[in-house]
Amino acid sequence: MVSIFSVYKFILHGIMKLVGVRPQTVEIEPGTIMNFWVSSNIPNKIENTPKKSKPAVVFLHGFAMDGIFTWQLQVLSLAKNYAVYVPDFLFFGGSITDKLDRSPEFQAECVAKGLRKMGVERCTLVGLSYGGMVGFKMAELYPNLVESIVVTCSVLALTRSISDASLERLGFKCWPDYLLPDTVKGVRNMFEIAAYKFPHLPDWIYKDCLEVMFGNRKEKEELLEALVVDDKDFTIADFPQRVHLLWGENDKIFNMETARNLRMQLGGGAKLESIEEAGHLVQMERPFVYNKQLKEILASFSEDVHQD
């Protein structure tokens, strides 16, 4: 029997191709391959096409789903006016590596190398949760590539103190217990916690989800293990980029107190906005509001560049 997720994935990929966004496989280095969804009307670097390039926006997904599933509604909204890039992190979607490094730094390096190979010289990052952490690391390591960053429901790094506080609030002993469920009840729990008001769905949908979404369990557990860092090993980098925080006001995983602490860590230049009646998956729960505010933020970044 064909799963509902396989059918939806087929339809979603077809819609993306209709709006000019297509998958592209990039060899980062021997043994490491990343899948990107890319605006197909982007000028090819090799062909040296003289068309005026659109501002590049790179969407970095969270831990539960791959890139295009996470950001589908934002890609459809922005693809006309922006050069959109949506990578699948290693061990998500079609991205794989034979390297043993599971750190956010390695994910950041691979995305940056992939973007460079596709001719991206400057970009804005939009990162959700895990993608926000990878995005901050990209901004730190590649300031000449990343000119601005929008972060949703994330932190600079998942320090032990932040991790322990979040897990206690959610009622889990470790992140794999929450993010890598092995039962239908666990999958339902994961989505209900992540959302402000998650719709009631029959168990067979969660069963399909369980069978489709949670491959590469060993590698993903290693990613989660590498994500948590001791507080004594964490230092706050100096970010020259413009940073805007866009939050779900009812996020249970990284709540508004976490958002305000993050803004303080980043200094006076960072801005914080929140969206009411939205949780951790704010970009899916309130897509029209999220997209409107995201477009305004991206426009403000562009205005700042012209003023500079």
Residue, then its C-alpha position, 0 to 999 in steps of 0.5 A: m500500500v502506498s503511504i500518504f506521505s509518498v503521494y504527498k511528496f510526489i505532488l509537492h515535488g511536482i508543484m515545486k518544479l512547476v514554479g521553477v524550483r528543482p532538485q540538484t545534487v552537489e558533490i561537496e567532496p568525495g563521499t559527501i553529497m548534498n541535495f539542494w532544491v534550487s530556483s531553476n531560473i538562477p543564472n548558471k555560473i559556468e555559462n556566465t549568463p548576463k541576467k541580473s541575479k535575484p537576492a539569494v535566500v537559503f532555507l535551513h530546515g529543522f530536525a524532524m523533516d527535510g528541507i522542501f517539506t519544512w519550507q514548502l509554503q515559504v518557497l512558494s511565496l518567495a520563489k518569484n522574487y528571490a533565488v531560493y536554495v533549500p538544502d537537505f542536511l546530511f542524513f536528511g532527504g537525499s544527503i549523505t556522507d561517509k565522514l564521521d563528523r556529526s557536528p553542526e560545524f560540518q553541516a555548515e561547512c557542507v552547505a557553504k561549500g555546496l552554495r559556493k559550487m553553485g555560484v552563490e557569493r552572498c546570501t541571507l539564511v533563514g533557519l528553523s530550530y536545528g537549522g538556526m544553529v547550523g545557520f549561526k555556525m555558517a554566519e560565524l565561519y563564513p561572514n563573506l558568504v552570509e550577509s544576514i540571517v533570520v532565525t526562528c525558534s532556535v539558539l546560538a548553540l544547544t548548551r547543556s543548560i538550555s538542553d536540560a531546561s527544554l527537556e525538563r519542560l517537555g518531559f523527556k530524558c534526551w532528545p532522541d526520545y522526543l525527535l526520533p520516536d519509535t511508536v505511533k504515540g511518540v510521533r503524535n506527541m512530537f507534532e502536538i508538542a511542536a505545534y500550538k494547536f495540532p489538528h486531530l489526525p487518525d493513527w494510520i497517518y502517524k503510522d505512515c509518518l513513522e515508516v517514512m520520516f525516521g530513516n538513518r536513525k543511528e546517524k541522526e542519534e549521533l547528530l543529536e549527541a553532537l549537538v549538545v555542548d558543555d556550557k564551559d565550551f560555549t563562547i558567543a561569536d561576534f556576528p557582523q551580519r544583520v540578525h532578525l529573530l522571528w518566533g512562535e509566541n507559544d513555542k514550547i521547545f524554545n520559549m519566548e524567554t529563550a528568544r529574549n535571552l538570545r536577543m540579549q546574547l546577540g546584542g542591540g543590533a538583533k531584532l525580535e518579533s513573535i507571532e501569536e497562536a503559533g508554536h515551534l512550527v510557526q512557518m507551517e501553522r501561520p504561513f501567511v503571517y510568517n511569510k508576510q513578516l519574512k518578506e518585510i524582514l528581507a526587504s529591510f535587509s535590502e534597504d540596510v544594504h542600500q543605506d550602507 
